[in-house]
Amino acid sequence: MARKADPSIHGRLLAAARAEFSLAGLDGARISSITGRAGVSKGAFYLHFESKEHAFEEVATDFLGTFFRMMEGLNELLETETDFAKLNEEMHRRDVAMLEFLYSERAFALLVFEGARSARHCHLIEAFAKRVQDQVEVLLGIDKKHGRLREGVDGKLLAGFIAGGFDRYARLLLAAEEKPDISADLLQLTSFMCCGMMSPNFMAAVSQQLLTPPPLALPEAREMPDLITPPAPVGGFSSSHVTFGTKEK
């Protein structure tokens, strides 16, 4: 008769796996180390997970789910709050909370930002950044509908810029030897985004150029030589599909 997985052990294994992955990365993690941390046998591990990749997937899903749940309700907030000062205060509070969460879980968060330190999971941060960008684009669309965003701003372009800035700041935060003042940093970044960073004199001099940029001077078309067909990718890897590994021997 097949043994049944003990639900109480599952949480211990997830916590142990998270600690092991944070320390050694996915490729360097050992199932024996995970089970040792959890105080269970290897057999117990395989009652809950097919492989260490499967365990990592569940840990990462839980981690990212917690992060993105902090963005829930933002659409409704932007649609209904008419007091701009209150709206800005609540958005700031949410932003700080998300970055505080990343810092509190910085060992595993850094692993996610580094693609699990595994060639097979380097797509992980790209998927995370794309989801952040898509959500920001939706929020900017709501801002534009309610007249909070300047006319003529390309929401998709701006969302990519904001998502890129978030990614870079998060990496600096996670790598910092001492914790910075996240709230103060975000207030400064918000000031840059909303009010600009150049002096009034500079803006007065270049405002016309910024509003009506000159057309790009494109080079004349010329005949291009035949290109060599690149070789087909090896191994069939795709960032949209990952086949997880087999059990550790």
N, C-alpha and C positions, 0 to 999 in steps of 0.2 A: 504493500500500500504506500502510495506516494506521500512524502512528508508535506505538511502544510506550512506556509510561511507565517511566522509570528509577527503580527502587525506592530507590536511594541519594539521589535528589533529594527524595523524598516527606518524609523526616524534616527536611530543610533547609527545605522549604516550611512544614511545620507549626511549626517553631521560629520562622521569620520571621513567619508569620501570628500566632502568639501574641504576639510582641513588638509587631507593628503594632496588633493589637486592643487590647492593654494600653495603648498610647499614645493611640490615636485613637478607640477604641470601634468597634463594628461599623459604624454608619452612616458614620463618618468615615474608616474604613480604605479604602485604595486598593490595588487589585491590583498596580498598578505599583510601589508601595512595598514590597509583600510580595516581589515577584519581584526587586526591586533588593536587598533584604536577603539574599535567598537566592542571588543571583548567577545567576539563570536568566531565560529569556524568558517573556513572557506565554503564548506557545504551550505551553511546558512546564507552566505552571500549569494550563491547561485540560486537559492530559492526566491530571491528578490530581484536579481538582475542577471541578464544574460552575459554581460561583460562589463569591464570598467567603463567602456564607452557609453554603454546604456546607463550606468550610474551617473556619469558626467552629464549626459543629456538631461536626466531628471533634476540634478542639482542646478544646472544652468537654467532650465525652464522655470524652476521655483524662484531663482534669483531674479531673472528678468521679469517674471510675472509680478513680483513684489514692486519692482521699479515702475513698471508701466501702470500698475494700479494707482500709483500716486498721481497719474495724469487723468484718472477718471473724474468726470464731472466738470472738466474745464470747458467743454463745449457749451454746456448749459450755463455755466458762470458767465462766459463771454456773451451769450445770447441775452441774458436777463439783467445783469448788473449795469445800471445806468450811471452810477457814481464812479467817475474815472479814478478818483483817489482811492476809493475802497477796492476797486478792481485791481489797480496796480499793487496795492498792499497785499492782497490775497495771492496774486500771481507771484510776487516776490517770496511770500511764505512758502508756496508750493515748490518753487525753484530751489530754495534753500534746503527744504526737506529732502528733495531728490538727491542733491549733492551730499548732504549729511549722511544719507543712507549709503551712497557709494563709498564715502570715506570710512564709515563704520564697518563696512565689509570690504575694505580696500584690498586685502590679499586676494580674494576670489574675484573682485571686480577687475583688478589689474590683469588677472589671468584671462578674463573674458576679453579685455581690450587688447591683449596680446594673442588672441586667437587660440587660446588654450595651450600656447607654446607647442602646437602640433600642426604640421603641414596640412593635415587633413581637415583641420578646423579653422583655417585662416579666414574663412568666409564669415565667421561668427560675428566679428565686430562690424563688418560691412552690413550684415542683416540688421544689427542693432541700430547702427547709424541711419540706415534707410527708414526704419520704423519711426525713429525720432523725427527725421526730416518730413515724412509723410504727415505725422501728427501736427508738427509745427505749421505745415502748409495749410492744413484744415483750420487751425486756429487763426492764422493770418487772413484766411478767407472770411471768417466771421468778423474779424476786426474791420476788414475792408467794407463788408456789408453794412456795418454800423457806423461808418465814417471815422473810425479811429486810425486808419492807415491812409497815408498820403496817396492821392490819385496818381496813377502812372507807375506805381511800384509793382514789379513782377513778383508775385507771391512765391512762385516755385523757385526763382533765383534767390530770393531773400531767405526762404526756408533752408536751402542748401548752405547758405552762408552761416545762418544761425546754428544749424546742426553741426557744421564743421567747427565753429567756435566752441560749441559745447563739448565736442569730442576732445579738442585740444586742451581746454581748461580742465576737463575731467582727468586727463592723463597727467597734467601737471599737479593736480590735487592729489592723485593717488601716489605719485612719486615723491611728494614733498616730505622732507625730513621732519618738519614741524607743520602742524595743521595751520593753514592760513585762516583769516577771517572771511569765511565764505559769504556771509551776508554783505560785508563791506565790498568785497570783490564784485558781487552780483549787482549791487547798487551802482558801482562805477561802470560796469558793462552795460547796464540798462540806460545809464546816462549817455553813453556813447551811441547806443542804438537809437534812442529817442531824440536826443538833442544834438548829436554830432560831437566831433572831437576837435574841430579846427576853430581858430579864433574868428570873431565877427569880421575883422578886417580881411582875412583870407577868404572867407565865404563871400563877402561882398565883391571881391575881385574875380572870383571864378564861378559865381552862381549861374551866370548866363551860359557858360560853357557846360556846366553840369546839366542844366535843363535842356539844352539843345546841343548835344555832342556832335562833332563833325563826323561825316561819313567815313567809313574805313577805306583806306587806299589799298585796294586789292591788286596784287600783281597780275599782269596780263597772262591769259591762258596760254599754255604751250604744250606741245605733244610730250607725253610722258612715256618712258621706256616700259616695256613689258615687265611686270612684277613676277618674281618667283613665287609659286604657290607654296605657302608655308606647310610644314608637315602636320599631319593630323595629331591631335593631342594624345599623349600616352596614358594608358590606364583608365580612360573613360571617366575621369573625375569631373564633377560638375558642382559648382557652388550651391546649386539648388537641390542637390541630392547627395547624401552621404551614406555609404554602407558601413555600418559599424563593424568592428573587428570581432574576432572569435575569442573564446575563453582563454584566459591566461593559463599556460601550462603550469 
